[in-house]
């Protein structure tokens, strides 16, 4: 199995819709190699639902922990200054990819390696934080999902507007009576 396809699988594992849409195709292309994932989080015990969702996404793609994938869990136990040492441990174990839930761990991993792929899931602004060059073309070995991408504001407004059939009302004070022409059409 190619490295690119494996990384795509890890990304799909954290995307429920993508995982279900591509699971059958992806299962058919798996090889016998046991994949090794480094999972680095701030506190593993505090987020069992995130770990279970991650494992379920992997299972949906045909990866079962202990059978065809090994996951090396590391927790900073709330001490973010531990990230560099934990990343070094994971790199010493020759992981194929490092999975991180947030920006601080992703930055520590990016600082430590330019070759091992890093997948993050909850970076607020990965471009401003220096994780990626751009959202469209992350570049380097870091990729993932952003929760508040400024580039998506227009699209979010567009999606928000759809239920209202393309019209957006403008705020007014209680003393003003809206006229029938007070709504503006949008594209």
DRENPA-3360 file (N, C-alpha, C; in nm, 2 decimals, always signed):
BEGIN
1 = XXXXXXXX = +0.08/-0.12/+0.00/+0.00/+0.00/+0.00/+0.09/+0.12/+0.00 ~ +0.05/+0.22/-0.08/+0.13/+0.34/-0.08/+0.12/+0.43/+0.04 ~ +0.22/+0.50/+0.07/+0.22/+0.59/+0.19/+0.11/+0.69/+0.18 ~ +0.09/+0.75/+0.06/-0.01/+0.85/+0.03/-0.15/+0.79/+0.06 ~ -0.18/+0.67/+0.02/-0.31/+0.61/+0.04/-0.33/+0.58/+0.19 ~ -0.22/+0.54/+0.26/-0.24/+0.52/+0.40/-0.27/+0.65/+0.48 ~ -0.20/+0.76/+0.44/-0.23/+0.89/+0.50/-0.37/+0.93/+0.47 ~ -0.42/+0.91/+0.35/-0.55/+0.94/+0.31/-0.65/+0.86/+0.40;
9 = XXXXXXXX = -0.62/+0.74/+0.43/-0.70/+0.66/+0.51/-0.71/+0.71/+0.66 ~ -0.60/+0.76/+0.71/-0.60/+0.82/+0.84/-0.69/+0.94/+0.84 ~ -0.67/+1.03/+0.74/-0.76/+1.15/+0.73/-0.90/+1.11/+0.72 ~ -0.93/+1.01/+0.64/-1.07/+0.96/+0.63/-1.13/+0.91/+0.76 ~ -1.04/+0.85/+0.84/-1.08/+0.79/+0.96/-1.14/+0.89/+1.06 ~ -1.09/+1.01/+1.05/-1.14/+1.12/+1.14/-1.25/+1.20/+1.07 ~ -1.30/+1.16/+0.95/-1.40/+1.22/+0.88/-1.52/+1.12/+0.86 ~ -1.62/+1.12/+0.95/-1.72/+1.02/+0.94/-1.78/+1.00/+0.80;
17 = XXXXXXXX = -1.82/+1.11/+0.73/-1.88/+1.10/+0.60/-1.78/+1.04/+0.50 ~ -1.66/+1.09/+0.50/-1.56/+1.04/+0.41/-1.52/+0.90/+0.44 ~ -1.52/+0.86/+0.56/-1.49/+0.72/+0.60/-1.60/+0.62/+0.54 ~ -1.72/+0.66/+0.56/-1.83/+0.57/+0.51/-1.83/+0.56/+0.36 ~ -1.81/+0.68/+0.30/-1.81/+0.68/+0.15/-1.70/+0.61/+0.08 ~ -1.58/+0.60/+0.15/-1.47/+0.54/+0.08/-1.43/+0.41/+0.14 ~ -1.49/+0.36/+0.24/-1.45/+0.24/+0.32/-1.43/+0.12/+0.23 ~ -1.53/+0.09/+0.15/-1.52/-0.03/+0.07/-1.41/-0.03/-0.03;
25 = XXXXXXXX = -1.39/+0.09/-0.10/-1.28/+0.10/-0.20/-1.15/+0.09/-0.12 ~ -1.14/+0.15/-0.01/-1.01/+0.15/+0.06/-0.98/+0.01/+0.12 ~ -1.07/-0.06/+0.17/-1.05/-0.20/+0.22/-0.99/-0.28/+0.11 ~ -1.04/-0.27/-0.01/-0.99/-0.35/-0.12/-0.85/-0.33/-0.16 ~ -0.79/-0.21/-0.12/-0.66/-0.18/-0.16/-0.56/-0.19/-0.04 ~ -0.60/-0.25/+0.07/-0.50/-0.26/+0.18/-0.41/-0.38/+0.15 ~ -0.29/-0.36/+0.20/-0.18/-0.46/+0.19/-0.16/-0.53/+0.33 ~ -0.07/-0.62/+0.34/-0.05/-0.70/+0.46/+0.03/-0.62/+0.56;
33 = XXXXXXXX = +0.10/-0.51/+0.52/+0.19/-0.44/+0.61/+0.11/-0.39/+0.73 ~ +0.17/-0.40/+0.85/+0.10/-0.35/+0.97/+0.14/-0.20/+0.98 ~ +0.04/-0.12/+0.98/+0.07/+0.03/+0.99/+0.09/+0.07/+1.14 ~ +0.17/+0.17/+1.16/+0.20/+0.22/+1.29/+0.16/+0.37/+1.30 ~ +0.07/+0.40/+1.39/+0.02/+0.53/+1.41/+0.06/+0.58/+1.54 ~ +0.12/+0.70/+1.55/+0.15/+0.77/+1.67/+0.03/+0.86/+1.71 ~ -0.03/+0.84/+1.82/-0.14/+0.92/+1.87/-0.10/+1.01/+1.98 ~ -0.09/+1.14/+1.96/-0.03/+1.23/+2.07/-0.14/+1.33/+2.11;
41 = XXXXXXXX = -0.18/+1.32/+2.24/-0.28/+1.41/+2.29/-0.24/+1.48/+2.42 ~ -0.32/+1.58/+2.46/-0.29/+1.65/+2.58/-0.32/+1.57/+2.70 ~ -0.43/+1.50/+2.70/-0.47/+1.41/+2.81/-0.56/+1.30/+2.74 ~ -0.51/+1.18/+2.74/-0.59/+1.07/+2.67/-0.71/+1.03/+2.76 ~ -0.70/+1.03/+2.89/-0.80/+0.98/+2.98/-0.92/+1.07/+2.97 ~ -0.90/+1.20/+2.94/-1.01/+1.30/+2.94/-1.09/+1.29/+2.81 ~ -1.04/+1.23/+2.71/-1.11/+1.23/+2.58/-1.13/+1.09/+2.52 ~ -1.19/+1.00/+2.60/-1.21/+0.86/+2.55/-1.30/+0.86/+2.43;
49 = XXXXXXXX = -1.40/+0.95/+2.42/-1.49/+0.95/+2.30/-1.41/+0.99/+2.17 ~ -1.31/+1.07/+2.18/-1.23/+1.11/+2.06/-1.15/+0.98/+2.02 ~ -1.09/+0.92/+2.11/-1.01/+0.80/+2.08/-1.11/+0.69/+2.02 ~ -1.22/+0.67/+2.08/-1.32/+0.57/+2.02/-1.36/+0.61/+1.88 ~ -1.39/+0.73/+1.86/-1.43/+0.78/+1.72/-1.32/+0.75/+1.63 ~ -1.20/+0.78/+1.67/-1.08/+0.76/+1.58/-1.07/+0.61/+1.55 ~ -1.08/+0.52/+1.65/-1.07/+0.38/+1.63/-1.18/+0.33/+1.54 ~ -1.30/+0.38/+1.56/-1.42/+0.34/+1.48/-1.39/+0.38/+1.33;
57 = XXXXXXXX = -1.34/+0.50/+1.31/-1.31/+0.54/+1.17/-1.21/+0.45/+1.11 ~ -1.11/+0.41/+1.18/-1.01/+0.31/+1.13/-1.07/+0.18/+1.10 ~ -1.16/+0.13/+1.19/-1.23/+0.00/+1.17/-1.31/+0.01/+1.05 ~ -1.38/+0.12/+1.02/-1.46/+0.14/+0.90/-1.38/+0.13/+0.78 ~ -1.25/+0.15/+0.79/-1.16/+0.14/+0.67/-1.09/+0.01/+0.67 ~ -1.12/-0.08/+0.77/-1.06/-0.21/+0.77/-0.94/-0.22/+0.86 ~ -0.91/-0.12/+0.93/-0.79/-0.13/+1.02/-0.84/-0.16/+1.16 ~ -0.79/-0.27/+1.22/-0.82/-0.31/+1.35/-0.70/-0.31/+1.44;
65 = XXXXXXXX = -0.70/-0.23/+1.55/-0.59/-0.22/+1.63/-0.55/-0.36/+1.68 ~ -0.42/-0.39/+1.67/-0.37/-0.52/+1.72/-0.37/-0.62/+1.61 ~ -0.44/-0.60/+1.50/-0.44/-0.69/+1.39/-0.36/-0.64/+1.27 ~ -0.40/-0.52/+1.21/-0.33/-0.47/+1.10/-0.28/-0.33/+1.12 ~ -0.30/-0.28/+1.24/-0.25/-0.14/+1.28/-0.21/-0.14/+1.42 ~ -0.10/-0.08/+1.45/-0.05/-0.06/+1.59/-0.06/+0.09/+1.62 ~ -0.12/+0.12/+1.73/-0.13/+0.26/+1.77/-0.05/+0.29/+1.89 ~ +0.05/+0.38/+1.88/+0.13/+0.41/+1.99/+0.07/+0.54/+2.06;
73 = XXXXXXXX = +0.01/+0.53/+2.17/-0.05/+0.64/+2.24/+0.05/+0.71/+2.33 ~ +0.05/+0.84/+2.32/+0.13/+0.92/+2.41/+0.04/+1.04/+2.46 ~ +0.05/+1.07/+2.59/-0.02/+1.17/+2.66/+0.07/+1.27/+2.73 ~ +0.05/+1.40/+2.70/+0.13/+1.50/+2.77/+0.08/+1.52/+2.92 ~ -0.03/+1.45/+2.95/-0.09/+1.46/+3.08/-0.11/+1.61/+3.13 ~ -0.16/+1.69/+3.04/-0.18/+1.83/+3.07/-0.06/+1.92/+3.07 ~ +0.06/+1.86/+3.04/+0.18/+1.94/+3.04/+0.23/+1.95/+2.90 ~ +0.19/+2.06/+2.84/+0.22/+2.08/+2.69/+0.37/+2.08/+2.67;
81 = XXXXXXXX = +0.45/+2.12/+2.77/+0.60/+2.12/+2.75/+0.66/+1.98/+2.72 ~ +0.58/+1.88/+2.75/+0.62/+1.74/+2.73/+0.61/+1.70/+2.58 ~ +0.54/+1.78/+2.50/+0.52/+1.74/+2.36/+0.65/+1.71/+2.28 ~ +0.75/+1.79/+2.29/+0.88/+1.76/+2.21/+0.93/+1.62/+2.24 ~ +0.94/+1.59/+2.37/+1.00/+1.46/+2.41/+0.91/+1.34/+2.37 ~ +0.77/+1.36/+2.37/+0.68/+1.26/+2.33/+0.69/+1.24/+2.18 ~ +0.70/+1.34/+2.10/+0.72/+1.33/+1.96/+0.84/+1.26/+1.93 ~ +0.95/+1.29/+2.00/+1.08/+1.22/+1.98/+1.06/+1.07/+2.01;
89 = XXXXXXXX = +0.99/+1.03/+2.11/+0.96/+0.89/+2.14/+0.89/+0.82/+2.02 ~ +0.78/+0.89/+1.97/+0.71/+0.84/+1.86/+0.80/+0.82/+1.73 ~ +0.88/+0.92/+1.71/+0.97/+0.91/+1.59/+1.07/+0.79/+1.61 ~ +1.11/+0.77/+1.73/+1.20/+0.66/+1.76/+1.14/+0.53/+1.74 ~ +1.01/+0.52/+1.75/+0.93/+0.40/+1.72/+0.90/+0.38/+1.57 ~ +0.94/+0.47/+1.49/+0.93/+0.46/+1.34/+0.78/+0.46/+1.30 ~ +0.70/+0.55/+1.36/+0.56/+0.55/+1.32/+0.54/+0.60/+1.18 ~ +0.44/+0.55/+1.11/+0.41/+0.59/+0.97/+0.34/+0.73/+0.96;
97 = XXXXXXXX = +0.27/+0.76/+1.07/+0.20/+0.89/+1.07/+0.18/+0.93/+1.22 ~ +0.18/+1.06/+1.24/+0.15/+1.11/+1.38/+0.01/+1.18/+1.37 ~ -0.08/+1.13/+1.46/-0.21/+1.19/+1.47/-0.22/+1.28/+1.59 ~ -0.26/+1.40/+1.58/-0.27/+1.50/+1.69/-0.41/+1.57/+1.69 ~ -0.47/+1.58/+1.81/-0.60/+1.65/+1.81/-0.59/+1.80/+1.80 ~ -0.48/+1.86/+1.83/-0.48/+2.01/+1.84/-0.36/+2.07/+1.79 ~ -0.36/+2.21/+1.79/-0.25/+2.29/+1.74/-0.12/+2.27/+1.82 ~ -0.11/+2.28/+1.95/+0.02/+2.27/+2.02/+0.09/+2.14/+1.99;
105 = XXXXXXXX = +0.02/+2.02/+1.99/+0.09/+1.90/+1.95/+0.13/+1.90/+1.81 ~ +0.05/+1.95/+1.72/+0.09/+1.96/+1.58/+0.21/+2.04/+1.56 ~ +0.22/+2.15/+1.63/+0.34/+2.24/+1.62/+0.47/+2.17/+1.67 ~ +0.46/+2.09/+1.78/+0.57/+2.02/+1.83/+0.61/+1.91/+1.73 ~ +0.52/+1.84/+1.67/+0.55/+1.74/+1.57/+0.61/+1.80/+1.45 ~ +0.56/+1.91/+1.40/+0.61/+1.97/+1.28/+0.76/+2.02/+1.31 ~ +0.78/+2.07/+1.42/+0.92/+2.11/+1.46/+1.02/+1.99/+1.46 ~ +0.97/+1.87/+1.49/+1.06/+1.76/+1.51/+1.08/+1.68/+1.38;
113 = XXXXXXXX = +0.99/+1.69/+1.28/+1.01/+1.61/+1.16/+0.95/+1.68/+1.04 ~ +1.02/+1.66/+0.93/+0.97/+1.71/+0.80/+0.94/+1.60/+0.71 ~ +0.95/+1.47/+0.75/+0.92/+1.36/+0.67/+0.80/+1.27/+0.71 ~ +0.78/+1.26/+0.84/+0.67/+1.17/+0.89/+0.54/+1.26/+0.88 ~ +0.44/+1.21/+0.81/+0.32/+1.28/+0.80/+0.25/+1.31/+0.93 ~ +0.19/+1.43/+0.94/+0.12/+1.47/+1.07/-0.02/+1.51/+1.03 ~ -0.12/+1.45/+1.10/-0.26/+1.48/+1.07/-0.32/+1.54/+1.20 ~ -0.38/+1.66/+1.19/-0.44/+1.73/+1.30/-0.59/+1.74/+1.27;
121 = XXXXXXXX = -0.67/+1.75/+1.38/-0.82/+1.76/+1.36/-0.88/+1.88/+1.42 ~ -0.82/+1.96/+1.50/-0.89/+2.07/+1.56/-0.81/+2.20/+1.57 ~ -0.74/+2.23/+1.46/-0.66/+2.36/+1.46/-0.76/+2.47/+1.42 ~ -0.75/+2.58/+1.49/-0.84/+2.69/+1.46/-0.80/+2.76/+1.34 ~ -0.68/+2.80/+1.33/-0.63/+2.87/+1.21/-0.49/+2.81/+1.17 ~ -0.48/+2.70/+1.10/-0.35/+2.63/+1.08/-0.26/+2.72/+0.99 ~ -0.31/+2.81/+0.91/-0.22/+2.89/+0.83/-0.15/+3.00/+0.92 ~ -0.23/+3.07/+1.00/-0.18/+3.17/+1.09/-0.08/+3.11/+1.20;
129 = XXXXXXXX = -0.11/+2.99/+1.24/-0.03/+2.92/+1.34/+0.10/+2.86/+1.28 ~ +0.11/+2.86/+1.15/+0.23/+2.81/+1.09/+0.23/+2.66/+1.06 ~ +0.12/+2.60/+1.07/+0.11/+2.45/+1.05/+0.12/+2.42/+0.90 ~ +0.05/+2.50/+0.82/+0.04/+2.48/+0.67/+0.06/+2.61/+0.60 ~ +0.09/+2.60/+0.47/+0.11/+2.71/+0.39/-0.02/+2.77/+0.35 ~ -0.12/+2.69/+0.31/-0.25/+2.73/+0.28/-0.35/+2.62/+0.30 ~ -0.48/+2.65/+0.31/-0.57/+2.54/+0.33/-0.59/+2.46/+0.21 ~ -0.58/+2.52/+0.09/-0.60/+2.45/-0.04/-0.48/+2.36/-0.07;
137 = XXXXXXXX = -0.36/+2.41/-0.04/-0.24/+2.33/-0.06/-0.15/+2.34/+0.06 ~ -0.17/+2.25/+0.16/-0.10/+2.26/+0.29/+0.05/+2.26/+0.27 ~ +0.10/+2.18/+0.17/+0.25/+2.17/+0.16/+0.31/+2.10/+0.27 ~ +0.43/+2.05/+0.25/+0.50/+1.98/+0.36/+0.44/+1.85/+0.40 ~ +0.46/+1.82/+0.53/+0.41/+1.69/+0.58/+0.30/+1.70/+0.68 ~ +0.23/+1.82/+0.68/+0.12/+1.84/+0.78/-0.01/+1.87/+0.70 ~ -0.11/+1.80/+0.75/-0.25/+1.82/+0.69/-0.35/+1.80/+0.80 ~ -0.47/+1.84/+0.77/-0.58/+1.82/+0.87/-0.70/+1.91/+0.85;
145 = XXXXXXXX = -0.77/+1.93/+0.96/-0.90/+2.00/+0.96/-0.89/+2.13/+1.04 ~ -0.95/+2.23/+0.99/-0.96/+2.36/+1.06/-1.11/+2.39/+1.10 ~ -1.13/+2.43/+1.22/-1.26/+2.46/+1.26/-1.31/+2.60/+1.23 ~ -1.22/+2.70/+1.22/-1.25/+2.84/+1.19/-1.17/+2.89/+1.08 ~ -1.18/+2.84/+0.96/-1.10/+2.89/+0.85/-1.16/+3.02/+0.79 ~ -1.09/+3.13/+0.79/-1.14/+3.25/+0.74/-1.18/+3.24/+0.59 ~ -1.11/+3.15/+0.52/-1.14/+3.14/+0.38/-1.28/+3.08/+0.35 ~ -1.34/+3.02/+0.46/-1.47/+2.95/+0.45/-1.59/+3.03/+0.49;
153 = XXXXXXXX = -1.56/+3.15/+0.54/-1.67/+3.24/+0.59/-1.78/+3.26/+0.49 ~ -1.74/+3.30/+0.36/-1.83/+3.32/+0.26/-1.92/+3.20/+0.23 ~ -1.85/+3.08/+0.22/-1.93/+2.96/+0.20/-2.02/+2.93/+0.31 ~ -1.98/+2.95/+0.44/-2.07/+2.92/+0.55/-2.19/+3.01/+0.55 ~ -2.17/+3.14/+0.51/-2.28/+3.23/+0.49/-2.38/+3.19/+0.38 ~ -2.32/+3.14/+0.28/-2.40/+3.09/+0.16/-2.48/+2.97/+0.21 ~ -2.42/+2.88/+0.28/-2.50/+2.76/+0.33/-2.60/+2.80/+0.44 ~ -2.57/+2.90/+0.52/-2.67/+2.95/+0.62/-2.79/+3.01/+0.55;
161 = XXXXXXXX = -2.76/+3.07/+0.44/-2.87/+3.15/+0.37/-2.96/+3.06/+0.29 ~ -2.92/+2.94/+0.25/-3.00/+2.85/+0.17/-3.14/+2.82/+0.22 ~ -3.16/+2.80/+0.35/-3.30/+2.78/+0.40/-3.39/+2.90/+0.38 ~ -3.33/+3.01/+0.36/-3.41/+3.14/+0.35/-3.43/+3.18/+0.20 ~ -3.40/+3.09/+0.11/-3.43/+3.11/-0.03/-3.35/+3.23/-0.09 ~ -3.23/+3.25/-0.04/-3.15/+3.36/-0.10/-3.18/+3.50/-0.05 ~ -3.25/+3.51/+0.05/-3.27/+3.65/+0.10/-3.22/+3.66/+0.24 ~ -3.16/+3.77/+0.27/-3.11/+3.80/+0.40/-3.17/+3.93/+0.45;
169 = XXXXXXXX = -3.23/+3.93/+0.57/-3.28/+4.05/+0.63/-3.18/+4.13/+0.70 ~ -3.20/+4.26/+0.71/-3.11/+4.35/+0.78/-3.16/+4.38/+0.91 ~ -3.08/+4.40/+1.01/-3.13/+4.43/+1.15/-3.18/+4.58/+1.15 ~ -3.28/+4.60/+1.23/-3.34/+4.73/+1.24/-3.38/+4.75/+1.38 ~ -3.40/+4.88/+1.42/-3.45/+4.90/+1.56/-3.60/+4.88/+1.56 ~ -3.65/+4.86/+1.68/-3.79/+4.83/+1.70/-3.88/+4.94/+1.65 ~ -3.83/+5.06/+1.64/-3.92/+5.17/+1.59/-3.93/+5.17/+1.44 ~ -3.85/+5.10/+1.37/-3.86/+5.09/+1.22/-3.95/+4.98/+1.18;
177 = XXXXXXXX = -4.04/+5.00/+1.09/-4.12/+4.90/+1.03/-4.06/+4.85/+0.90 ~ -4.02/+4.73/+0.89/-3.96/+4.68/+0.77/-4.06/+4.69/+0.65 ~ -4.00/+4.74/+0.54/-4.08/+4.74/+0.42/-4.06/+4.61/+0.34 ~ -4.15/+4.58/+0.25/-4.14/+4.46/+0.17/-4.01/+4.46/+0.09 ~ -3.95/+4.57/+0.06/-3.83/+4.58/-0.01/-3.70/+4.59/+0.08 ~ -3.72/+4.56/+0.21/-3.60/+4.57/+0.30/-3.51/+4.45/+0.29 ~ -3.55/+4.35/+0.22/-3.46/+4.23/+0.21/-3.38/+4.25/+0.08 ~ -3.25/+4.20/+0.09/-3.16/+4.20/-0.03/-3.14/+4.06/-0.08;
185 = XXX = -3.14/+4.05/-0.21/-3.11/+3.92/-0.27/-2.96/+3.89/-0.27 ~ -2.93/+3.77/-0.25/-2.78/+3.73/-0.26/-2.77/+3.62/-0.36 ~ -2.64/+3.60/-0.40/-2.62/+3.49/-0.50/-2.61/+3.36/-0.44;
% end
